[in-house]
Amino acid sequence: MFTLASAVTGRHLAPRLVLGRLVVKRRSWRIRAGDPRPGGKPAEDAEAFRAMRRWARDLGLPPAIFAKAPGEPKPVCILLDAPQGAEMLARLFDRDEPIDLAEMSPGPDELWLDAGPEGRVTAEFRLSTRLRPAAPRKDPA
């Protein structure tokens, strides 16, 4: 999900890839070490929270994203509209390492899997594909 952000495209942003209504790859961003990043403690400081929101808006980030730092086994879901979510992202930025971000798609208001008392939760179907060379064509002679 994350490797296309800049490793392949060489840019900070990789667009969403879709086939019809199927999202093949979410829109993603790579925030490189040394790139401008908001600092502070957004959960405690209103100005730091506003700075994080401005930064996210300027990058075109949606309110719900997944963030993946090097060495972490899985990405974490971050809700940027909440000070606690902005704080989680700020803590990842403290590492001064590249951070990969991907849009949450579907977003929190579009989730379809009902987990009962827990409410609606995320779900995805993951597929692996392998291309094989085409078989030689036979002449219709």
C-alpha positions in Angstrom: 0.0 0.0 0.0 2.8 2.4 0.9 5.7 1.7 -1.4 4.4 3.6 -4.4 4.3 6.9 -2.6 7.8 8.1 -3.6 9.9 4.9 -4.1 8.4 4.4 -7.5 7.0 7.8 -8.5 9.9 9.9 -7.1 7.4 12.4 -5.8 5.8 13.1 -2.5 2.3 12.2 -3.8 1.1 9.0 -5.5 -2.5 9.3 -6.9 -5.3 6.9 -6.1 -5.5 4.1 -8.7 -9.0 2.9 -9.5 -10.5 0.4 -11.9 -14.2 1.3 -12.2 -15.4 1.4 -8.6 -12.5 -0.7 -7.3 -9.8 1.2 -5.4 -6.6 -0.7 -6.4 -4.3 1.7 -4.4 -5.1 4.5 -2.0 -3.7 8.0 -2.6 -0.5 8.3 -0.6 2.1 10.7 0.4 5.7 10.4 1.6 7.0 12.9 4.1 10.7 12.7 3.9 13.2 13.4 6.7 14.0 17.0 6.5 10.7 18.0 4.9 8.9 20.8 6.7 6.7 19.3 9.4 4.6 20.9 12.1 5.9 20.5 15.6 4.7 21.0 19.1 2.1 19.1 21.1 -1.3 19.4 19.2 -3.2 17.7 22.0 -2.1 20.3 24.5 -1.5 23.5 22.4 -4.3 24.9 20.2 -1.8 26.7 18.0 0.2 23.5 17.4 -3.1 21.8 16.5 -4.0 24.6 14.1 -0.6 24.4 12.5 -1.0 20.6 12.0 -4.4 21.2 10.4 -3.0 23.9 8.1 -0.1 21.6 7.1 -2.4 18.7 6.4 -4.8 20.9 4.3 -1.9 22.4 2.3 -0.8 18.8 1.4 -4.3 17.8 0.5 -4.6 15.2 3.3 -8.1 13.9 4.1 -9.2 14.0 7.8 -8.6 10.2 8.2 -5.2 8.7 7.2 -3.0 5.8 7.9 0.6 6.6 8.9 3.6 4.2 8.7 7.0 4.8 10.2 10.1 2.7 9.4 10.4 -0.2 11.8 6.7 -0.2 12.7 5.0 -3.5 11.8 1.7 -1.9 10.8 0.3 1.5 9.9 -1.7 3.4 12.5 -5.1 5.1 11.8 -4.9 8.8 12.5 -8.0 11.2 12.6 -6.5 14.6 12.0 -9.6 16.5 13.1 -9.0 15.3 16.7 -6.1 16.9 18.7 -5.2 13.4 19.9 -4.8 12.2 16.3 -2.7 15.2 15.4 -0.6 14.4 18.4 0.0 10.8 17.2 1.3 12.1 13.9 3.5 14.8 15.6 5.1 12.0 17.7 5.9 10.1 14.5 7.5 13.3 13.2 9.7 13.4 16.2 11.7 10.5 14.8 13.0 12.6 11.8 12.5 9.6 9.5 10.4 9.4 6.4 6.8 8.8 7.1 4.4 7.2 4.6 0.8 8.4 4.7 -2.2 6.9 2.9 -5.8 8.0 2.7 -8.4 6.0 4.6 -10.7 4.8 1.9 -13.5 4.2 2.6 -13.5 7.0 5.2 -15.0 6.7 8.7 -18.5 7.7 7.5 -18.4 5.2 4.6 -17.6 2.0 6.5 -19.8 -1.0 5.6 -18.8 -3.8 7.9 -21.0 -3.8 11.1 -19.2 -5.4 14.0 -22.2 -5.3 16.3 -21.7 -3.4 19.6 -18.4 -2.1 18.3 -20.1 -0.3 15.4 -18.8 -0.2 11.9 -15.1 -1.2 11.3 -12.7 -1.1 8.5 -12.3 -4.1 6.2 -10.3 -4.7 3.1 -9.8 -7.5 0.6 -6.2 -8.1 -0.2 -5.1 -10.0 -3.3 -1.8 -11.0 -4.7 -1.4 -11.2 -8.4 1.2 -12.8 -10.7 1.6 -12.2 -14.3 2.6 -15.1 -16.5 3.8 -14.8 -20.1 1.1 -15.4 -22.6 1.0 -18.8 -24.3 2.3 -18.8 -27.9 -0.5 -18.4 -30.4 -1.3 -21.2 -32.8 -1.7 -20.5 -36.5 -5.3 -21.2 -37.6 -3.9 -22.9 -40.8 
